[in-house]
Amino acid sequence: MGRRTVELIDDSYYVWPEGISEHLKVLRASELADAVILDAWASARSFDEAMQLEWPTSDAAASAQEIRYLLDLPANTDSSCAGFEGAGKKLHSEMLEREEYLAQFAE
């Protein structure tokens, strides 16, 4: 998810209910921190070097649950997200199409 998630969080097209923006900032920061460690793992010269790297800590899980609470969604993501697999990819694709469409008017 990583970059795609950050781009969707940054997309001004979506207007979120009050109280959610601060939690989205936490999720965004967590995604960026995750990208750093994933890059370091990919660049590690050995298994031992990779094992010395520590996953960054964040409050992302708590923020995600707070967002679910504020949106009146169930805490259980397995059941409540069933059927939405790939939705982030679809939303990102729609965002790119929208930006491309709007860009023709900006010239």
The 8 nearest C-alpha neighbors of each residue, nearest first, counted from 0:
[[1, 4, 3, 2, 87, 30, 5, 88],
 [2, 0, 4, 30, 3, 5, 34, 31],
 [1, 3, 5, 4, 6, 0, 30, 31],
 [2, 4, 6, 5, 1, 0, 7, 91],
 [5, 3, 7, 1, 2, 6, 0, 8],
 [4, 6, 8, 2, 7, 3, 27, 9],
 [5, 7, 9, 3, 4, 8, 10, 2],
 [8, 6, 10, 4, 9, 5, 3, 91],
 [7, 9, 5, 6, 10, 4, 23, 27],
 [8, 10, 6, 7, 5, 11, 27, 4],
 [11, 9, 7, 12, 8, 6, 13, 94],
 [10, 12, 13, 9, 14, 8, 7, 15],
 [13, 11, 10, 14, 94, 9, 7, 97],
 [14, 12, 11, 15, 10, 8, 7, 9],
 [15, 13, 12, 16, 11, 10, 20, 17],
 [14, 16, 13, 19, 17, 20, 18, 70],
 [17, 15, 19, 18, 14, 20, 70, 69],
 [16, 18, 19, 15, 20, 69, 14, 21],
 [19, 17, 20, 16, 21, 22, 69, 15],
 [18, 20, 22, 21, 17, 66, 16, 23],
 [21, 19, 23, 22, 18, 24, 15, 17],
 [22, 20, 24, 23, 19, 18, 25, 62],
 [21, 23, 62, 25, 24, 19, 20, 26],
 [22, 24, 26, 20, 25, 21, 27, 19],
 [25, 23, 27, 21, 22, 26, 28, 20],
 [26, 24, 22, 28, 23, 27, 59, 29],
 [25, 27, 23, 29, 59, 24, 28, 30],
 [28, 26, 24, 30, 29, 25, 5, 23],
 [29, 27, 31, 25, 30, 26, 24, 32],
 [28, 30, 26, 32, 27, 31, 33, 25],
 [29, 31, 33, 27, 1, 28, 32, 26],
 [32, 30, 34, 28, 33, 29, 27, 35],
 [33, 31, 29, 35, 34, 30, 28, 55],
 [32, 34, 30, 36, 31, 35, 29, 37],
 [35, 33, 37, 31, 32, 36, 38, 30],
 [36, 34, 32, 38, 33, 37, 39, 31],
 [35, 37, 39, 33, 38, 34, 40, 54],
 [38, 36, 40, 34, 39, 35, 33, 41],
 [39, 37, 41, 35, 36, 40, 34, 42],
 [38, 40, 36, 42, 37, 41, 43, 35],
 [41, 39, 37, 43, 49, 42, 38, 36],
 [40, 42, 38, 39, 43, 37, 49, 36],
 [43, 41, 39, 40, 38, 44, 49, 37],
 [44, 42, 40, 49, 45, 41, 48, 39],
 [45, 43, 42, 48, 46, 49, 47, 41],
 [46, 44, 48, 47, 43, 49, 50, 42],
 [45, 47, 49, 48, 50, 44, 43, 51],
 [46, 48, 50, 45, 49, 51, 44, 43],
 [49, 47, 45, 51, 46, 50, 43, 44],
 [50, 48, 46, 40, 43, 47, 51, 52],
 [49, 51, 47, 52, 48, 46, 53, 40],
 [52, 50, 48, 49, 47, 53, 46, 40],
 [53, 51, 50, 49, 54, 48, 36, 40],
 [54, 52, 55, 51, 36, 50, 56, 49],
 [53, 55, 56, 36, 52, 33, 32, 37],
 [56, 54, 53, 57, 32, 33, 36, 29],
 [55, 57, 54, 58, 29, 59, 53, 32],
 [58, 56, 59, 29, 55, 60, 25, 28],
 [57, 59, 61, 60, 62, 25, 56, 26],
 [58, 60, 62, 26, 57, 61, 25, 63],
 [59, 61, 63, 62, 58, 64, 57, 26],
 [60, 62, 64, 58, 63, 59, 65, 66],
 [63, 61, 65, 59, 22, 64, 60, 66],
 [64, 62, 60, 66, 65, 61, 59, 67],
 [63, 65, 67, 61, 66, 62, 68, 60],
 [66, 64, 62, 68, 67, 63, 69, 61],
 [67, 65, 69, 63, 68, 64, 19, 70],
 [66, 68, 72, 64, 70, 65, 69, 71],
 [69, 67, 65, 71, 66, 70, 72, 64],
 [70, 68, 66, 71, 67, 65, 19, 72],
 [69, 71, 67, 68, 72, 66, 16, 65],
 [72, 70, 68, 69, 67, 73, 66, 74],
 [73, 71, 67, 70, 68, 74, 79, 69],
 [74, 72, 75, 79, 67, 71, 76, 68],
 [73, 75, 76, 64, 72, 67, 68, 79],
 [76, 74, 73, 77, 78, 79, 80, 72],
 [75, 77, 79, 80, 78, 74, 73, 81],
 [78, 76, 75, 80, 79, 81, 74, 73],
 [77, 79, 81, 76, 80, 75, 73, 82],
 [78, 80, 76, 81, 77, 75, 73, 72],
 [81, 79, 76, 83, 78, 77, 82, 84],
 [82, 80, 78, 83, 79, 77, 84, 76],
 [81, 83, 84, 80, 79, 85, 86, 78],
 [82, 84, 86, 80, 81, 85, 87, 79],
 [85, 83, 86, 82, 81, 80, 87, 88],
 [84, 86, 88, 87, 83, 89, 82, 90],
 [87, 85, 89, 83, 88, 84, 90, 91],
 [88, 86, 90, 89, 85, 91, 4, 3],
 [87, 89, 91, 85, 86, 90, 92, 3],
 [88, 90, 86, 92, 87, 91, 93, 85],
 [91, 89, 93, 87, 92, 88, 86, 94],
 [92, 90, 94, 88, 93, 89, 87, 95],
 [91, 93, 89, 95, 94, 90, 88, 96],
 [92, 94, 90, 96, 91, 95, 97, 89],
 [93, 95, 91, 97, 92, 96, 98, 90],
 [94, 96, 98, 92, 97, 93, 99, 91],
 [95, 97, 93, 99, 94, 98, 100, 92],
 [98, 96, 94, 100, 95, 99, 93, 101],
 [99, 97, 95, 101, 100, 96, 102, 94],
 [98, 100, 96, 102, 97, 101, 95, 103],
 [99, 101, 97, 98, 102, 103, 96, 104],
 [102, 100, 98, 103, 99, 104, 97, 105],
 [103, 101, 105, 99, 104, 100, 98, 106],
 [102, 104, 101, 105, 100, 106, 99, 98],
 [105, 103, 102, 101, 106, 100, 99, 98],
 [104, 106, 102, 103, 101, 100, 99, 98],
 [105, 104, 103, 102, 101, 100, 99, 98]]
